[in-house]
Amino acid sequence: MNPSTILSALTIAGSDSGGGAGIQADLKAFAAHGVHGLSAIAALTAQHTRGVTAVHVPPLDFLQAQIDACFDDFQVHAVKLGMLANADVIHLVADALEKYQPTHVVLDPVMVATSGAKLLEDSALRAMRERLLPLATLLTPNTPEAELLLDRRIESAENAEDAAAALLELGTGAVLLKGGHLAEGRQVVDRYIDGATRAEFTHARLPVDAHGTGCTLASAIAAQLCNGLRLPDACESAIDYIARGLQRGYHPGRSEVMVLDHFGASRPA
């Protein structure tokens, strides 16, 4: 392959010093799918499998410099957005997306900690709704994040179907509403909707406590869009990849939290 034809995927997100989530998980997922990975670090975290101990948000001009450097030298076909800590960061990223107009933008709206605590201030939540959602090819919220975006509870499969449609009406191109937080028996149901298609992707619920699944799902979708898959097919492929990564996952830290096996997952069972 001519190097000039190699497409790149850019992650604009937070760094995870523990290697299981964030930028580190994104770059592993890009590599596992044969896509060149780029990164612009929007936040630095000190964290491990037991939690986050510190967060640092770099100066805005440095984030801008990272984004400009990536678009200046590479064919950025897809951008994955993860942890964007405040409204100023969100506005900067939105301005950059409007300037460079990448083909695909996969938005993982990181807004709720594992503990259930809200991570974004109200001004940042408003900026995400107004600036980023209309620029996103795909929005990939979990249930708590969808509840924040819609300001309503999601407690059943019927609620989830209605919520996915309501999220689409906020202006995003498509929605993949992740079902891991919703009690639906022994299954996890992820619900996809765009202007023409509805689909449900179902997997067995595994009895594990895993780290980095949301980051990895969004970055795997972005990678598969670089590889030419249609959006619903990219979502299905990425969900299957997560399932394999969980089945082959491991425990690198002192907690019971599992980290995905990215490269094992790249080899279908």
Backbone hydrogen bonds, N-H to C=O, Kabsch-Sander energy under -0.5 kcal/mol:
donor,donor_aa,acceptor,acceptor_aa,energy
5,T,2,N,-2.4
6,I,3,P,-1.3
8,S,75,Q,-2.8
9,A,36,H,-2.5
10,L,78,A,-2.5
11,T,38,L,-2.2
12,I,10,L,-0.5
12,I,80,K,-2.9
13,A,11,T,-0.6
13,A,40,A,-1.3
15,S,43,A,-2.9
17,S,15,S,-0.6
17,S,45,T,-1.0
19,G,16,D,-2.0
23,I,14,G,-2.8
24,Q,21,A,-0.7
25,A,21,A,-1.3
26,D,22,G,-2.5
27,L,23,I,-2.6
28,K,24,Q,-1.7
29,A,25,A,-2.4
30,F,26,D,-2.7
31,A,27,L,-2.3
32,A,28,K,-2.6
33,H,29,A,-1.2
33,H,30,F,-0.7
34,G,31,A,-1.7
35,V,30,F,-2.5
36,H,7,L,-1.3
38,L,9,A,-2.8
40,A,11,T,-2.6
42,A,13,A,-3.3
42,A,40,A,-0.7
43,A,13,A,-0.9
44,L,56,H,-3.5
45,T,15,S,-1.2
46,A,54,A,-3.0
47,Q,45,T,-0.7
48,H,51,G,-2.1
51,G,48,H,-1.1
53,T,46,A,-3.7
54,A,46,A,-1.2
56,H,44,L,-3.1
62,F,59,P,-0.7
63,L,59,P,-1.7
64,Q,60,L,-2.6
65,A,61,D,-1.9
66,Q,62,F,-2.0
67,I,63,L,-2.2
68,D,64,Q,-2.7
69,A,65,A,-2.3
70,C,66,Q,-1.9
71,F,67,I,-2.2
72,D,68,D,-2.0
73,D,69,A,-1.0
73,D,70,C,-0.5
74,F,70,C,-1.6
76,V,74,F,-1.3
77,H,8,S,-2.3
77,H,75,Q,-1.0
78,A,8,S,-1.2
79,V,104,H,-2.2
80,K,10,L,-3.1
81,L,106,V,-2.8
82,G,12,I,-2.5
84,L,82,G,-0.5
90,I,86,N,-2.2
91,H,87,A,-2.7
92,L,88,D,-2.1
93,V,89,V,-2.6
94,A,90,I,-2.6
95,D,91,H,-2.5
96,A,92,L,-2.1
97,L,93,V,-2.5
98,E,94,A,-2.3
99,K,95,D,-1.9
100,Y,96,A,-2.9
101,Q,97,L,-2.5
104,H,77,H,-1.5
106,V,79,V,-3.1
107,L,105,V,-0.6
107,L,138,L,-3.0
108,D,81,L,-2.6
108,D,106,V,-0.7
110,V,108,D,-1.9
111,M,109,P,-0.9
113,A,117,A,-3.0
116,G,113,A,-2.2
119,L,111,M,-3.8
120,L,111,M,-0.8
125,L,121,E,-2.3
126,R,122,D,-2.4
127,A,123,S,-2.0
128,M,124,A,-2.4
129,R,125,L,-2.2
130,E,126,R,-2.6
131,R,127,A,-2.9
132,L,127,A,-0.9
132,L,128,M,-0.7
133,L,128,M,-2.2
135,L,132,L,-1.4
136,A,132,L,-0.9
136,A,133,L,-1.1
137,T,105,V,-1.9
138,L,105,V,-1.9
139,L,174,A,-2.0
140,T,107,L,-2.7
146,A,142,N,-2.5
147,E,143,T,-2.4
148,L,144,P,-1.8
149,L,145,E,-2.4
150,L,146,A,-2.2
151,D,147,E,-1.8
152,R,147,E,-1.2
160,A,156,S,-2.4
161,E,157,A,-2.2
162,D,158,E,-2.2
163,A,159,N,-2.7
164,A,160,A,-2.4
165,A,161,E,-1.6
166,A,162,D,-2.3
167,L,163,A,-2.7
168,L,164,A,-1.8
169,E,165,A,-1.5
170,L,167,L,-1.3
171,G,168,L,-1.8
172,T,167,L,-0.7
173,G,136,A,-2.5
175,V,193,I,-2.7
176,L,139,L,-3.0
177,L,175,V,-0.5
177,L,191,R,-3.0
178,K,141,P,-2.6
178,K,176,L,-0.8
182,L,179,G,-1.4
184,E,182,L,-1.0
187,Q,184,E,-1.2
188,V,203,H,-3.0
190,D,188,V,-0.6
190,D,201,F,-2.8
191,R,177,L,-2.4
192,Y,190,D,-0.5
192,Y,199,A,-3.1
193,I,175,V,-2.2
194,D,197,T,-2.3
195,G,173,G,-0.5
199,A,192,Y,-2.2
201,F,190,D,-2.7
202,T,200,E,-0.5
203,H,188,V,-2.1
205,R,186,R,-3.5
206,L,204,A,-0.5
208,V,206,L,-2.1
210,A,208,V,-0.7
211,H,258,M,-2.4
216,T,212,G,-2.2
217,L,213,T,-2.6
218,A,214,G,-2.0
219,S,215,C,-2.2
220,A,216,T,-2.6
221,I,217,L,-2.1
222,A,218,A,-2.2
223,A,219,S,-2.3
224,Q,220,A,-2.3
225,L,221,I,-2.0
226,C,222,A,-1.8
227,N,223,A,-1.6
228,G,225,L,-1.2
229,L,224,Q,-2.4
234,A,230,R,-2.9
235,C,231,L,-2.2
236,E,232,P,-2.2
237,S,233,D,-2.7
238,A,234,A,-2.3
239,I,235,C,-2.4
240,D,236,E,-2.2
241,Y,237,S,-2.0
242,I,238,A,-2.3
243,A,239,I,-2.1
244,R,240,D,-2.2
245,G,241,Y,-2.4
246,L,242,I,-2.4
247,Q,243,A,-2.1
248,R,244,R,-1.7
249,G,246,L,-1.2
250,Y,259,V,-2.1
258,M,209,D,-3.4
259,V,250,Y,-3.0
260,L,211,H,-0.7
261,D,245,G,-1.3
262,H,260,L,-1.1
265,A,261,D,-2.1
266,S,262,H,-0.9
267,R,264,G,-1.4
